[in-house]
Amino acid sequence: STKPGRTILASSVSNTYADEITSKVESLRKERPNGPLLVGFLANNDPAAEMYANWTSKTCESMGFRYELRRVEEKDFLEEAIIEANRDNAVDGIMVYFPVFGNAQDQYLQQVVSREKDVEGLNHVYYQNMYHNIRYLDDEQQLKSILPCTPLAVVKIMEYLKIYNSLLPQGNRLYGKKCVVVNRSEIVGRPLSALLANDGAIVYSVDINNIQKFTRGEGLKFQKHQVEDLGPFSNEMLKECCADADVIITGVPSESYKFPTEYIKEGAVCINFSSHKNFDESVKSKASLYVPSTGKVTISMLLRNMLRLVENRQKMNLL
Ligand code: NAD
């Protein structure tokens, strides 16, 4: 059968970052002869987290990093374990596999990870900078702020797919693009919608409850995105948002959820970051480019964030 478009695998995108990452690791040989050390904390029995940890470990080792998985059997000891890694100068990056408690305590634990070692970019300061479209941590613009790695991975995928128009000024490269993001979690969907809107897109942010519109206003007059409530979720409204959407991004954590193919505009780009396949096979009859998963790019961004953190610590004379 002839399909009009193409399926693009995450590995094609992550491969384009391999050289940049390995050569940076190489340049750190003096400080870190055995490679920078990433520590992952696993305190749940989630097989998806276990798989992700496995992948992270393999990718790390193939690119000259060291990876250490620390299993914490008793959830209540996790905080102490993180604090110990914060203090340990041999540790360059820390990540925690969430959910741990599955409630607000997880947000607290996110903030326990030292900002200087937070490879996932979940620290409040990083989030606030991202939402406010601020790229540096300092007035001298020496220390780059970190972006949360899954939203960043989706942005990098969109750059690879040439949805970002490099002829436009930096910061406006999504001007005129319409995107739908089905997920508004604090970890992925909301920051992703903000990033895309900050870059000039009109973003329809969809969750179970309602649909919101993120934009920088008419003529991109605002410096950062604004949010408007469009109303409670309905299939009619979702369909309307999709009618002229150039990009549809899904992240619904459910096996049974399938995005309605009939809502996709012919030639739209479809990207799924959920660990479940949110599009069924028929997406290929509509999408120009279809990216079925993003995990490999997320790991590349994790390692890239880690190198940025090491650079920041060097500049602050903390290494
Ligand atoms: P979450 O449960 O915190 O958020 C789910 C979001 O989807 C919520 O905003 C919810 O309202 C929305 N949603 C659920 N069902 C919906 C529906 N039928 N219609 C519209 N919106 C709906 O989950 P999360 O942490 O954001 O993770 C989501 C998925 O992404 C999971 O499968 C997770 O494994 C995956 N994930 C992937 C990566 C990666 O790198 N690829 C990283 C993090 C998470």
Residues whose N, C-alpha, C, O or C-beta is under 5 A from the ligand:
A	BS01	NAD	T150 V182 N183 R184 S185 I187 V188 V206 D207 I208 G251 V252 P253 F273 S274 S275 H276 T294 G295 T298
